[in-house]
Amino acid sequence: MIEDQKHKSKLISSGLLEYYFHIGGNNIHLDIKFVDNKLIFNCSGEVPKEPDDLEHINELINLPRYDDVELYYAELLDLSDGDSS
């Protein structure tokens, strides 16, 4: 289970850094915590102007997560622990 979380954290952190670089970010800080079987990210940095898609990004980040969808994507990314229940 923790290996899945580590792999997910690598994918998410890579995506966050790519987004910051895409919008011209600088002085980027990324903190990752594993707390109570949860993955917590805190990412901040300096950008030349507020991104036009910031509200949309916030909406996407805060969408509810569904176990069946998580399992589907985990299997696509080969993150499944083999338990299909």
PASEBA-1860 file (N, C-alpha, C; in nm, 3 decimals):
! residues 85
1> MIEDQKHK> 0.083/-0.120/0.000/0.000/0.000/0.000/0.087/0.126/0.000 ~ 0.188/0.131/0.085/0.272/0.250/0.092/0.349/0.269/-0.039 ~ 0.384/0.160/-0.105/0.452/0.172/-0.234/0.361/0.237/-0.337 ~ 0.230/0.203/-0.333/0.133/0.268/-0.422/0.129/0.418/-0.395 ~ 0.127/0.455/-0.266/0.123/0.596/-0.229/0.249/0.668/-0.276 ~ 0.363/0.603/-0.264/0.488/0.664/-0.309/0.486/0.685/-0.460 ~ 0.436/0.586/-0.533/0.430/0.598/-0.678/0.333/0.709/-0.718 ~ 0.217/0.714/-0.652/0.120/0.821/-0.681/0.181/0.957/-0.651
9> SKLISSGL> 0.257/0.967/-0.540/0.317/1.095/-0.505/0.417/1.140/-0.610 ~ 0.490/1.046/-0.669/0.584/1.081/-0.777/0.509/1.136/-0.898 ~ 0.399/1.071/-0.935/0.321/1.115/-1.051/0.258/1.253/-1.026 ~ 0.201/1.271/-0.908/0.135/1.397/-0.876/0.237/1.510/-0.866 ~ 0.349/1.485/-0.797/0.450/1.591/-0.782/0.508/1.629/-0.918 ~ 0.527/1.532/-1.005/0.576/1.561/-1.139/0.476/1.650/-1.214 ~ 0.348/1.619/-1.202/0.244/1.699/-1.265/0.238/1.841/-1.210 ~ 0.251/1.854/-1.078/0.250/1.987/-1.017/0.368/2.071/-1.063
17> LEYYFHIG> 0.486/2.011/-1.064/0.605/2.084/-1.109/0.593/2.123/-1.256 ~ 0.543/2.032/-1.337/0.525/2.062/-1.479/0.429/2.180/-1.498 ~ 0.322/2.183/-1.419/0.226/2.293/-1.428/0.293/2.426/-1.389 ~ 0.366/2.426/-1.277/0.434/2.549/-1.235/0.532/2.597/-1.341 ~ 0.609/2.507/-1.399/0.703/2.547/-1.504/0.628/2.600/-1.626 ~ 0.515/2.538/-1.659/0.434/2.579/-1.774/0.384/2.724/-1.759 ~ 0.349/2.763/-1.636/0.298/2.898/-1.614/0.408/2.997/-1.575 ~ 0.533/2.956/-1.590/0.646/3.046/-1.563/0.684/3.054/-1.417
25> GNNIHLDI> 0.653/2.951/-1.341/0.680/2.951/-1.199/0.829/2.952/-1.166 ~ 0.859/3.006/-1.048/0.995/3.015/-0.998/0.991/2.999/-0.846 ~ 1.103/2.965/-0.786/1.112/2.950/-0.641/1.001/2.857/-0.590 ~ 0.993/2.740/-0.647/0.885/2.644/-0.621/0.919/2.559/-0.499 ~ 0.821/2.543/-0.412/0.834/2.459/-0.293/0.727/2.351/-0.298 ~ 0.767/2.228/-0.272/0.672/2.116/-0.275/0.695/2.031/-0.151 ~ 0.591/2.021/-0.068/0.595/1.936/0.052/0.498/1.821/0.032 ~ 0.542/1.702/0.067/0.459/1.583/0.056/0.456/1.515/0.192
33> KFVDNKLI> 0.336/1.485/0.240/0.321/1.417/0.369/0.230/1.296/0.351 ~ 0.263/1.190/0.423/0.177/1.072/0.434/0.119/1.075/0.575 ~ -0.012/1.103/0.587/-0.076/1.115/0.718/-0.204/1.032/0.718 ~ -0.217/0.941/0.813/-0.338/0.860/0.827/-0.383/0.800/0.695 ~ -0.290/0.736/0.626/-0.318/0.672/0.498/-0.367/0.770/0.391 ~ -0.330/0.897/0.407/-0.364/1.000/0.309/-0.236/1.062/0.257 ~ -0.243/1.111/0.137/-0.133/1.178/0.072/-0.165/1.326/0.069 ~ -0.082/1.410/0.132/-0.108/1.553/0.141/0.005/1.629/0.071
41> FNCSGEVP> -0.033/1.716/-0.023/0.062/1.798/-0.097/0.041/1.944/-0.063 ~ 0.151/2.017/-0.050/0.147/2.161/-0.038/0.250/2.214/-0.136 ~ 0.202/2.281/-0.240/0.290/2.331/-0.345/0.271/2.482/-0.356 ~ 0.381/2.555/-0.356/0.374/2.700/-0.371/0.492/2.749/-0.453 ~ 0.478/2.868/-0.505/0.586/2.926/-0.584/0.548/3.064/-0.631 ~ 0.641/3.128/-0.698/0.618/3.261/-0.753/0.585/3.247/-0.901 ~ 0.481/3.319/-0.944/0.443/3.319/-1.086/0.429/3.464/-1.132 ~ 0.457/3.491/-1.261/0.451/3.628/-1.310/0.311/3.690/-1.304
49> KEPDDLEH> 0.207/3.607/-1.320/0.068/3.654/-1.309/-0.019/3.535/-1.272 ~ -0.137/3.564/-1.217/-0.229/3.456/-1.181/-0.272/3.384/-1.307 ~ -0.260/3.251/-1.308/-0.299/3.174/-1.428/-0.449/3.189/-1.457 ~ -0.482/3.194/-1.586/-0.621/3.206/-1.628/-0.704/3.084/-1.588 ~ -0.641/2.969/-1.576/-0.713/2.845/-1.547/-0.708/2.805/-1.399 ~ -0.669/2.897/-1.311/-0.651/2.863/-1.170/-0.780/2.810/-1.106 ~ -0.891/2.874/-1.132/-1.018/2.828/-1.074/-1.053/2.688/-1.124 ~ -1.031/2.662/-1.252/-1.058/2.530/-1.308/-0.967/2.424/-1.245
57> INELINLP> -0.841/2.457/-1.226/-0.746/2.365/-1.162/-0.793/2.334/-1.020 ~ -0.834/2.437/-0.944/-0.885/2.416/-0.808/-1.007/2.324/-0.807 ~ -1.096/2.342/-0.903/-1.214/2.255/-0.911/-1.174/2.110/-0.937 ~ -1.081/2.090/-1.029/-1.036/1.954/-1.060/-0.969/1.888/-0.941 ~ -0.887/1.963/-0.871/-0.815/1.908/-0.755/-0.912/1.867/-0.646 ~ -1.021/1.940/-0.631/-1.114/1.916/-0.520/-1.234/1.830/-0.556 ~ -1.233/1.767/-0.673/-1.341/1.675/-0.707/-1.340/1.556/-0.611 ~ -1.458/1.502/-0.577/-1.461/1.383/-0.492/-1.392/1.266/-0.563
65> RYDDVELY> -1.330/1.182/-0.483/-1.262/1.065/-0.539/-1.351/0.943/-0.517 ~ -1.356/0.857/-0.618/-1.438/0.737/-0.612/-1.348/0.614/-0.620 ~ -1.371/0.520/-0.528/-1.286/0.401/-0.519/-1.279/0.323/-0.650 ~ -1.394/0.306/-0.718/-1.392/0.226/-0.841/-1.311/0.295/-0.951 ~ -1.317/0.427/-0.957/-1.238/0.501/-1.055/-1.090/0.496/-1.018 ~ -1.061/0.509/-0.887/-0.923/0.500/-0.840/-0.863/0.364/-0.878 ~ -0.941/0.258/-0.857/-0.893/0.123/-0.891/-0.868/0.111/-1.041 ~ -0.958/0.165/-1.121/-0.943/0.161/-1.267/-0.812/0.227/-1.309
73> YAELLDLS> -0.787/0.348/-1.260/-0.664/0.417/-1.299/-0.541/0.352/-1.239 ~ -0.553/0.297/-1.119/-0.441/0.225/-1.060/-0.402/0.106/-1.146 ~ -0.503/0.036/-1.198/-0.474/-0.077/-1.286/-0.412/-0.031/-1.418 ~ -0.460/0.081/-1.471/-0.401/0.135/-1.594/-0.254/0.172/-1.573 ~ -0.225/0.226/-1.454/-0.088/0.267/-1.423/-0.008/0.157/-1.357 ~ -0.068/0.037/-1.348/-0.004/-0.078/-1.284/0.031/-0.049/-1.139 ~ -0.063/0.016/-1.066/-0.043/0.045/-0.924/-0.124/-0.049/-0.836 ~ -0.203/-0.136/-0.897/-0.291/-0.223/-0.821/-0.212/-0.317/-0.732
81> DGDSS> -0.267/-0.342/-0.611/-0.201/-0.434/-0.519/-0.244/-0.578/-0.544 ~ -0.322/-0.598/-0.650/-0.365/-0.733/-0.686/-0.497/-0.773/-0.623 ~ -0.549/-0.692/-0.531/-0.676/-0.721/-0.465/-0.788/-0.662/-0.550 ~ -0.868/-0.747/-0.612/-0.974/-0.699/-0.701/-1.108/-0.683/-0.631 ~ -1.111/-0.695/-0.498/-1.238/-0.682/-0.426/-1.278/-0.538/-0.407
END
